[in-house]
Structures are given as structure tokens and as C-alpha cells.
Amino acid sequence: RDHGPISQKEAVQLGIEIGFAVKELWDRGKVHRDIKPANIMRRASNGQFVLLDAGLAFDVQGESLSIGPVGTPKYFSPEQFQFNDRRTMLDFR
């Protein structure tokens, strides 16, 4: 489905599948930093929701190549505005 609201069942499915994607990134030491509706797509083949555009993912062990906050401010977590302390502030939540 390309337009319109999703059902309650689909919303639960979306939450679970994107939650697993976030956990998988965290298990690999990454924080996505740009989770927003435009970065969530649905596979036509099986209806599974997938999280896209991990290009801004932050490596919690290494240095980020980006300078300053990155992502879409409208969807920032409060911690993303604390750029000076992001290594200790950002996590999978």
C-alpha cells in the first residue's frame, strides 16, 4: 500500500520490525540517527517493513566522519542536540 493510513496490525508489525532493525544496528555498534517515515519502506514481495539510509549511522566505537549534528532535526531524539557529548549520550533508543 502506497498511501493512506495503515491498520493497527500493520502498525504493530512496523514497530516490531523497525525495532529489530535498530537492535541489529546497535548490536553492530551503530546508531542510525535518521529514523523518519521517509526512511521506512515496505517490501512489495512480502510486506515486511525495512529501515533504509544507514549512511548517517554513528559508530559508537570509532570516530564519526560528520561534523555537527546530522539527520533530520524534526525527528531528532533530545540526545542528538547534545553534540558535544554524543558518544556517551547516543544509544539505540
Secondary structure, DSSP 8 states (H G I E B T S, - for coil): --SS---HHHHHHHHHHHHHHHHHHHHTTEE-----GGGEEE-TTT--EEE--GGG-EESSS--S--S--S-GGG--GGGG-GGGHHHH----
